[in-house]
């Protein structure tokens, strides 16, 4: 089986995913939609796509079977619901949404329409998460009682340019996006290895003091002045998860922007920028060679001309030895894959789910567990760290 789809938002990452969708043998046609028609036309020419459509509404009114949404991060929830209600399968970039109401609306729409929804959380295929997932499945950790997931990305390392690229003249208003409303790289990397859910949170936000108009409440469309935030979550099994979302930090995020730690009663796993360790009661094993990726393309590739040099690592990082490359379509061999090798797996998950009528790994229920804890954590930070309960939407059904 095959299906047709439209990619909405042909910006920096949207184009890479459009290329992979076009290569996948399970997709019959790919159309481009962008607020800038010239950008959509350029993608068609460069990537060999099958044409353009003038607007999101035109796409939804067409006979395409699915849509992939790569718009601004705070717009995803309403667009996803609208697409599902229009009868389209949906692949969405992260985050799932920015409110509990929007998250509930997506789950309700998936349940009622029985269409496929997948959130493209790259950390689910982060090599560290894949390694920890395998060790956990084998029972090597014992009981995991404490975990950490960090998304540590300094604004100076490419984010200013990225927001200018996507936000236009008013980019500072959007660059103040609250860190905890983009929680899925940190949380998804933990819960992608150790399934479970957070039941409560206390979070502290650090107010920015750079004074350049970013993270300035008077400028921010989100009324936000937190540039860093740390959340401590109580888990459903009695364990603890801590996450950091940092945008002002002396750390080489161009080397590794997401990192993880897992502590169990029998073994532990820890990751820093250039070192990854597996540890038990007998000793320490350096497993860096298992999780380090090899570039899938040159950082000087012409397709990355609009991407800040500090961000290009996220576009070119290829597969690691721990990845199961054998499950991917042969058409992907030699194609770029970014975010530590995750892009090709995420595309294949969605295409497989649509063609089989099955639930993808990061389905709506899983995506809610990756996303809502951050939404509640931000509210906790606004309340000075007050501990707040987190709603859980339950486990995914066995079938659509």
C-alpha positions as CSV (number, residue, x, y, z in Angstrom):
1,X,0.0,0.0,0.0
2,X,1.0,3.6,-0.5
3,X,-0.6,7.0,0.3
4,X,-0.2,10.6,-0.7
5,X,0.7,13.5,1.7
6,X,1.4,17.2,2.0
7,X,4.2,18.7,4.0
8,X,3.3,22.0,5.7
9,X,6.2,24.3,6.4
10,X,9.2,23.8,4.1
11,X,11.6,25.6,6.3
12,X,14.9,24.2,7.6
13,X,13.7,20.8,9.0
14,X,10.5,20.5,6.9
15,X,12.6,20.2,3.7
16,X,14.7,17.3,5.1
17,X,11.6,15.4,6.1
18,X,9.9,16.1,2.8
19,X,12.9,14.5,1.1
20,X,12.6,11.4,3.3
21,X,8.9,11.0,2.7
22,X,9.5,11.3,-1.0
23,X,12.1,8.6,-0.9
24,X,10.0,6.2,1.2
25,X,8.4,3.4,-1.0
26,X,5.2,3.6,1.1
27,X,4.5,7.1,0.0
28,X,3.0,7.7,-3.5
29,X,3.2,11.5,-3.7
30,X,4.4,14.5,-1.7
31,X,3.1,18.0,-2.0
32,X,4.6,21.2,-0.5
33,X,2.7,23.9,1.4
34,X,4.3,27.0,2.8
35,X,3.2,30.6,3.7
36,X,6.0,31.6,1.3
37,X,5.0,30.2,-2.1
38,X,8.5,30.5,-3.4
39,X,9.8,28.3,-0.7
40,X,7.4,25.6,-1.6
41,X,8.3,25.9,-5.2
42,X,12.0,25.7,-4.4
43,X,11.4,22.5,-2.4
44,X,9.5,20.9,-5.4
45,X,12.4,21.7,-7.7
46,X,15.2,20.6,-5.4
47,X,13.6,17.6,-3.9
48,X,11.6,16.3,-6.8
49,X,8.3,16.6,-5.0
50,X,5.0,16.3,-6.8
51,X,3.7,19.9,-6.7
52,X,2.5,22.6,-4.4
53,X,-0.8,23.7,-2.8
54,X,-1.6,27.2,-2.0
55,X,-2.6,26.9,1.6
56,X,-3.3,24.6,4.5
57,X,-7.0,24.7,3.9
58,X,-6.5,23.9,0.2
59,X,-4.4,20.9,1.3
60,X,-7.1,19.7,3.7
61,X,-9.8,20.1,1.0
62,X,-7.7,17.9,-1.4
63,X,-7.7,14.2,-1.7
64,X,-4.3,13.7,-0.1
65,X,-4.3,11.1,2.6
66,X,-2.0,12.6,5.2
67,X,-0.2,15.8,6.3
68,X,3.1,16.5,8.0
69,X,3.2,19.7,10.1
70,X,6.4,21.6,10.5
71,X,5.0,25.0,11.4
72,X,5.9,27.2,14.4
73,X,6.0,25.2,17.6
74,X,3.0,26.9,19.3
75,X,0.7,26.3,16.3
76,X,0.7,22.5,16.2
77,X,-2.2,21.7,18.4
78,X,-5.0,23.5,16.5
79,X,-3.6,22.5,13.1
80,X,-3.4,18.9,14.1
81,X,-7.0,18.8,15.3
82,X,-8.2,20.5,12.1
83,X,-6.3,18.1,9.9
84,X,-7.6,15.0,11.8
85,X,-11.2,16.3,11.6
86,X,-10.7,16.8,7.9
87,X,-9.9,13.1,7.5
88,X,-6.1,13.3,7.3
89,X,-3.5,11.2,9.0
90,X,-1.1,13.5,10.8
91,X,2.7,13.6,11.5
92,X,3.5,16.5,13.7
93,X,6.8,18.1,14.7
94,X,7.3,18.7,18.4
95,X,5.8,19.7,20.7
96,X,2.3,18.1,20.5
97,X,0.6,21.2,21.8
98,X,1.0,23.9,24.4
99,X,-2.0,23.3,26.6
100,X,-3.9,20.5,28.2
101,X,-7.0,21.4,26.3
102,X,-5.2,21.1,23.0
103,X,-3.7,17.7,24.0
104,X,-7.1,16.4,25.0
105,X,-8.5,17.6,21.7
106,X,-5.9,15.7,19.7
107,X,-6.5,12.5,21.6
108,X,-10.3,12.8,21.3
109,X,-9.9,13.4,17.5
110,X,-7.7,10.3,17.1
111,X,-10.0,8.2,19.1
112,X,-13.1,9.3,17.1
113,X,-11.6,9.3,13.6
114,X,-9.3,6.3,14.1
115,X,-6.7,8.1,12.0
116,X,-2.9,7.8,12.6
117,X,-1.2,10.6,14.6
118,X,2.5,10.5,15.3
119,X,4.6,13.1,17.0
120,X,8.2,13.3,15.7
121,X,10.1,13.2,18.9
122,X,13.7,12.7,17.9
123,X,14.8,11.7,21.4
124,X,12.9,8.4,21.0
125,X,15.6,7.4,18.6
126,X,18.5,9.2,20.3
127,X,21.2,6.5,20.6
128,X,21.4,6.9,24.4
129,X,17.7,6.3,24.6
130,X,17.9,3.3,22.3
131,X,20.8,1.9,24.4
132,X,18.9,2.4,27.7
133,X,15.7,1.0,26.2
134,X,17.5,-2.2,25.3
135,X,19.2,-2.5,28.7
136,X,15.9,-1.9,30.5
137,X,14.1,-4.5,28.4
138,X,16.8,-7.0,29.4
139,X,16.3,-6.1,33.1
140,X,19.9,-4.9,33.4
141,X,19.0,-1.8,35.5
142,X,17.0,-3.5,38.2
143,X,14.4,-1.1,39.4
144,X,15.0,2.4,37.9
145,X,14.2,4.9,40.6
146,X,15.8,8.1,39.3
147,X,16.2,9.5,35.8
148,X,17.4,12.8,34.2
149,X,16.8,14.2,30.8
150,X,18.3,17.6,29.7
151,X,17.8,19.7,26.6
152,X,20.7,22.0,26.9
153,X,20.8,24.5,24.0
154,X,22.3,27.9,24.4
155,X,20.6,30.7,22.4
156,X,24.0,32.0,21.2
157,X,24.6,28.7,19.4
158,X,22.3,29.2,16.4
159,X,19.0,29.9,18.0
160,X,19.1,33.6,17.3
161,X,19.5,32.9,13.6
162,X,16.8,30.2,13.7
163,X,14.2,32.5,15.2
164,X,15.2,35.3,12.8
165,X,14.7,32.9,9.9
166,X,11.3,31.7,11.1
167,X,10.0,34.8,12.9
168,X,10.7,37.7,10.6
169,X,10.9,41.2,11.9
170,X,9.2,40.3,15.2
171,X,11.4,37.4,15.9
172,X,12.3,38.5,19.5
173,X,8.6,38.1,20.4
174,X,8.7,34.4,19.5
175,X,12.3,33.7,20.6
176,X,11.0,34.1,24.2
177,X,9.1,30.8,23.9
178,X,9.0,29.3,27.4
179,X,11.6,26.5,27.7
180,X,9.3,24.1,29.5
181,X,6.8,24.3,26.7
182,X,9.4,22.5,24.6
183,X,9.9,19.6,26.9
184,X,9.8,16.6,24.7
185,X,13.5,16.2,23.8
186,X,14.3,15.9,27.6
187,X,11.2,13.9,28.7
188,X,10.9,11.8,25.6
189,X,14.4,10.6,25.9
190,X,13.7,9.3,29.4
191,X,10.2,7.9,28.9
192,X,11.2,6.5,25.5
193,X,13.5,4.2,27.4
194,X,11.6,3.7,30.6
195,X,7.8,3.8,29.9
196,X,5.8,5.5,32.6
197,X,4.3,8.8,33.3
198,X,4.7,11.8,35.6
199,X,2.0,12.4,38.3
200,X,3.2,15.7,39.8
201,X,5.8,18.3,39.3
202,X,7.6,21.2,41.0
203,X,9.5,23.5,38.7
204,X,11.7,26.6,39.2
205,X,12.2,29.0,36.3
206,X,15.3,31.2,36.1
207,X,14.5,34.8,34.9
208,X,16.8,36.0,32.1
209,X,19.1,38.9,32.6
210,X,20.8,39.4,29.2
211,X,18.7,42.5,28.5
212,X,18.7,42.2,24.7
213,X,14.9,42.0,24.3
214,X,14.7,38.2,24.2
215,X,13.0,36.7,27.2
216,X,11.7,40.1,28.0
217,X,8.0,40.1,29.2
218,X,7.3,43.4,27.5
219,X,8.4,42.0,24.2
220,X,7.4,38.3,24.5
221,X,4.2,37.1,22.9
222,X,4.2,34.5,25.7
223,X,4.7,36.9,28.5
224,X,7.8,34.9,29.4
225,X,11.1,35.9,31.0
226,X,12.4,32.4,31.9
227,X,15.4,31.4,29.9
228,X,16.2,28.3,32.0
229,X,14.0,26.0,34.0
230,X,14.4,22.8,36.1
231,X,11.6,20.5,36.9
232,X,11.4,17.6,39.4
233,X,8.7,15.0,38.6
234,X,7.1,12.3,40.8
235,X,6.5,9.2,38.6
236,X,3.6,6.8,38.7
237,X,5.9,4.0,40.0
238,X,7.2,6.1,42.9
239,X,10.4,7.1,41.1
240,X,11.8,10.5,40.3
241,X,12.6,12.2,37.0
242,X,14.4,15.5,36.7
243,X,14.6,17.6,33.5
244,X,16.4,20.7,32.5
245,X,15.5,23.1,29.7
246,X,18.3,25.6,29.3
247,X,18.7,28.4,26.8
248,X,21.5,30.4,28.5
249,X,24.2,27.9,29.4
250,X,27.9,27.4,28.9
251,X,27.7,24.0,27.3
252,X,28.6,22.8,23.8
253,X,25.1,22.0,22.6
254,X,26.4,21.8,19.0
255,X,28.1,18.6,20.1
256,X,25.2,17.1,22.1
257,X,22.1,19.1,23.0
258,X,20.2,16.2,24.6
259,X,21.7,14.0,27.3
260,X,20.4,11.4,29.8
261,X,21.0,9.6,33.0
262,X,19.3,6.5,34.5
263,X,19.9,5.1,37.9
264,X,18.7,1.6,38.9
265,X,19.2,-0.7,41.8
266,X,21.6,-2.9,39.8
267,X,23.1,-0.5,37.2
268,X,23.2,3.0,35.9
269,X,23.9,4.9,32.7
270,X,25.3,8.4,32.4
271,X,25.9,10.7,29.5
272,X,27.9,14.0,29.1
273,X,28.9,15.9,26.0
274,X,31.6,13.5,24.8
275,X,31.4,10.5,27.1
276,X,28.7,7.8,27.8
277,X,29.1,5.3,30.6
278,X,27.4,2.1,31.7
279,X,28.1,1.3,35.3
280,X,27.2,-1.5,37.7
281,X,28.4,-2.6,41.1
282,X,31.5,-4.1,39.6
283,X,32.8,-1.4,37.5
284,X,32.5,1.2,34.6
285,X,32.2,0.5,30.9
286,X,32.7,3.3,28.4
287,X,30.0,2.8,25.7
288,X,30.6,6.0,23.8
289,X,31.4,4.0,20.7
290,X,28.0,2.4,20.7
291,X,26.0,5.8,20.8
292,X,28.2,8.2,18.9
293,X,26.9,9.0,15.4
294,X,28.6,9.4,12.1
295,X,27.7,12.3,9.9
296,X,25.2,11.6,7.1
297,X,26.3,14.6,5.0
298,X,28.7,17.4,4.9
299,X,28.1,20.4,7.1
300,X,29.0,22.5,4.0
301,X,26.2,21.0,1.9
302,X,24.5,23.7,-0.1
303,X,21.1,22.6,1.3
304,X,22.2,23.9,4.7
305,X,23.1,27.4,3.4
306,X,20.2,29.0,5.5
307,X,21.2,27.1,8.7
308,X,23.5,28.6,11.2
309,X,26.8,26.7,11.5
310,X,26.2,25.9,15.1
311,X,22.9,24.2,14.2
312,X,24.1,22.1,11.4
313,X,25.1,19.2,13.6
314,X,21.4,18.5,14.2
315,X,20.8,18.2,10.5
316,X,23.7,15.9,9.6
317,X,24.2,13.5,12.5
318,X,23.7,10.1,11.2
319,X,23.3,6.6,12.6
320,X,25.1,5.1,15.6
321,X,26.1,1.4,16.0
322,X,23.2,0.9,18.5
323,X,20.6,1.8,15.8
324,X,18.8,-1.0,14.0
325,X,19.5,0.3,10.5
326,X,18.4,-3.0,8.9
327,X,14.7,-2.1,9.5
328,X,14.9,1.0,7.3
329,X,13.9,1.0,3.6
330,X,16.9,0.5,1.3
331,X,15.9,3.8,-0.4
332,X,17.1,5.6,2.6
333,X,20.7,4.4,2.2
334,X,22.9,7.4,1.7
335,X,20.1,9.9,2.5
336,X,20.6,12.6,5.1
337,X,19.3,11.9,8.6
338,X,19.5,14.3,11.5
339,X,19.0,14.7,15.3
340,X,21.4,11.8,16.0
341,X,20.0,9.5,13.4
342,X,16.4,9.8,14.3
343,X,14.8,11.3,11.2
344,X,14.7,8.2,9.1
345,X,13.2,6.1,11.9
346,X,10.5,8.6,12.6
347,X,9.5,8.8,8.9
348,X,9.4,5.0,8.6
349,X,7.3,4.7,11.8
350,X,4.7,7.0,10.4
351,X,4.5,5.6,7.0
352,X,4.3,2.0,8.3
353,X,1.5,3.0,10.7
354,X,-0.6,4.6,8.0
355,X,-0.2,1.8,5.6
356,X,-0.9,-0.9,8.2
357,X,-3.6,1.0,10.1
358,X,-1.6,0.6,13.3
359,X,-0.4,2.8,16.2
360,X,3.1,4.4,15.8
361,X,5.5,4.2,18.8
362,X,5.0,7.9,19.6
363,X,1.3,8.0,19.2
364,X,-1.1,10.5,20.7
365,X,-1.2,8.9,24.2
366,X,2.6,8.6,24.4
367,X,3.0,12.1,23.0
368,X,0.8,13.4,25.8
369,X,3.0,11.8,28.4
370,X,6.0,13.5,26.7
371,X,4.4,16.9,26.4
372,X,1.9,17.7,29.2
373,X,4.4,17.4,32.1
374,X,6.3,20.3,30.6
375,X,3.1,22.4,30.2
376,X,2.3,21.8,33.9
377,X,5.9,22.4,34.9
378,X,5.8,25.9,33.3
379,X,2.7,26.6,35.3
380,X,4.4,25.4,38.5
381,X,7.4,27.8,37.7
382,X,4.9,30.7,37.3
383,X,3.6,29.8,40.8
384,X,7.0,29.8,42.3
385,X,7.6,26.1,42.3
386,X,4.2,25.0,43.6
387,X,3.8,21.2,43.3
388,X,1.0,20.5,40.8
389,X,-0.7,17.3,39.7
390,X,-0.3,16.1,36.1
391,X,-3.3,14.5,34.3
392,X,-2.7,11.2,32.5
393,X,-4.8,10.2,29.5
394,X,-4.0,6.5,30.0
395,X,-2.3,4.0,27.9
396,X,-2.8,3.8,24.1
397,X,-5.5,1.4,22.9
398,X,-4.2,-1.8,21.4
399,X,-5.5,-0.8,18.0
400,X,-7.0,2.3,16.3
